[in-house]
């Protein structure tokens, strides 16, 4: 049996993430050599967001393990704390952005079913992201051309 610890195992930062989106991740699905769910733990420093405001076509869940986060949804913003669990429905009603709202870091788990290909919509930057699956790189488009993941995000 493979094991990972969502509270203690180290999360990895991506140095290319811009200010405002500097979070670290621990790919639990990979660590457990699993595949039916897409599960990641994230560490968010104060004032940093997990990813831009978006929605997908699979239900996603968020569990707050440590700290406090603010979650933006189509209904507004709501503060969540350690132990809170929320679900984001598939489609536009499930749009969300997770931001560390406390003075200390927050640690959360996000999970959903692992379907390929996957599509995400980014309403604030008018982008569509498509992940073909496997080792293929995610592609982002707006209007008539390809764009970068961070294009149009502030």
C-alpha positions in Angstrom: 0.0 0.0 0.0 1.4 3.4 -1.0 1.0 6.3 1.5 1.2 10.1 1.4 0.7 12.6 4.2 -1.3 15.7 3.0 -0.3 17.6 6.1 3.4 16.8 6.4 4.7 15.9 2.9 6.5 18.7 1.1 4.7 20.7 -1.5 6.8 22.0 -4.5 6.7 25.6 -5.8 7.0 26.5 -9.4 9.4 29.5 -9.8 7.6 30.6 -13.0 4.3 31.3 -11.1 3.6 35.1 -11.0 3.1 37.1 -7.9 -0.4 36.5 -6.6 -0.4 32.9 -7.7 2.6 31.5 -5.9 1.3 28.3 -4.3 3.0 25.0 -3.9 1.5 21.6 -4.7 1.8 17.9 -3.8 0.4 15.6 -6.4 -1.3 13.0 -4.2 -2.7 11.0 -7.2 0.8 10.5 -8.5 2.3 9.8 -5.1 -0.2 7.0 -4.6 0.1 5.7 -8.1 -3.7 6.2 -8.4 -5.8 7.4 -11.3 -9.6 7.5 -10.7 -9.4 10.9 -8.9 -7.3 14.0 -9.5 -6.1 14.9 -6.0 -3.6 17.6 -5.0 -2.7 19.2 -1.7 -1.7 22.9 -2.0 0.2 25.2 0.3 -0.8 28.9 -0.1 1.3 31.7 1.5 -0.6 34.7 2.7 -2.2 36.8 -0.1 -1.5 34.1 -2.8 -4.1 32.3 -4.9 -4.3 28.7 -6.0 -5.2 29.5 -9.6 -7.2 32.0 -11.6 -11.0 32.2 -11.4 -12.2 29.2 -13.5 -14.7 26.4 -13.9 -14.5 22.9 -15.2 -17.0 20.3 -16.5 -16.4 18.0 -13.5 -17.4 18.6 -9.9 -14.5 19.7 -7.8 -14.2 19.6 -4.0 -12.1 21.7 -1.6 -11.0 20.7 1.9 -9.3 23.3 4.2 -6.6 21.4 6.2 -4.9 24.4 7.8 -5.3 28.2 7.8 -8.0 30.4 6.4 -8.9 30.9 2.7 -11.4 33.1 0.9 -13.2 31.4 -2.0 -14.7 33.5 -4.8 -17.7 32.0 -6.6 -20.5 33.4 -8.8 -22.3 34.1 -5.5 -19.5 36.3 -4.1 -16.7 35.7 -1.6 -16.8 33.4 1.5 -14.2 32.8 4.1 -13.4 29.1 5.0 -11.4 27.8 7.8 -9.7 24.5 8.9 -12.1 21.6 8.5 -14.5 23.3 6.0 -15.4 21.3 2.9 -17.1 22.7 -0.1 -18.0 21.4 -3.6 -18.0 23.3 -6.8 -20.5 21.9 -9.4 -19.6 21.3 -13.0 -20.0 24.2 -15.3 -20.4 28.0 -14.8 -22.2 27.7 -11.4 -19.0 26.0 -10.1 -16.6 28.8 -11.0 -14.1 29.5 -8.2 -10.8 31.0 -7.0 -9.1 30.1 -3.7 -7.0 32.8 -2.0 -5.1 32.5 1.3 -6.9 35.0 3.5 -5.0 34.6 6.9 -1.8 35.9 8.2 -0.2 32.5 8.0 0.0 29.9 5.2 -3.0 27.7 4.4 -3.0 24.1 3.2 -5.9 22.7 1.2 -6.8 19.6 -0.8 -8.6 19.9 -4.1 -10.0 16.8 -5.9 -12.3 15.8 -8.8 -12.8 12.9 -11.1 -9.8 12.5 -13.5 -11.3 12.7 -17.0 -9.3 13.2 -20.1 -9.5 15.4 -22.1 -10.4 18.1 -19.6 -11.7 21.6 -20.4 -11.5 24.7 -18.1 -13.0 28.1 -18.7 -11.4 31.3 -17.3 -14.2 34.0 -17.3 -12.0 36.9 -16.1 -9.5 36.5 -18.9 -11.9 35.1 -21.6 -9.8 32.0 -22.1 -10.5 28.3 -22.7 -7.9 25.7 -21.5 -7.8 22.2 -22.9 -5.7 19.4 -21.4 -5.6 16.5 -23.9 -4.3 14.2 -21.1 -1.3 12.1 -20.5 2.0 13.9 -21.0 0.6 16.5 -23.4 0.8 20.1 -22.4 -2.3 22.1 -21.6 -3.3 24.5 -24.4 -5.0 27.9 -23.9 -7.0 29.9 -26.5 -8.7 33.2 -26.6 -10.5 34.4 -29.8 -8.3 33.7 -32.7 -5.1 32.5 -31.1 -3.2 30.6 -28.5 -2.2 32.4 -25.2 -0.3 31.6 -22.1 -2.0 30.3 -18.9 -1.3 33.6 -17.1 -2.3 35.8 -20.0 -5.0 38.3 -18.9 -4.8 37.3 -15.2 -3.9 40.0 -12.6 
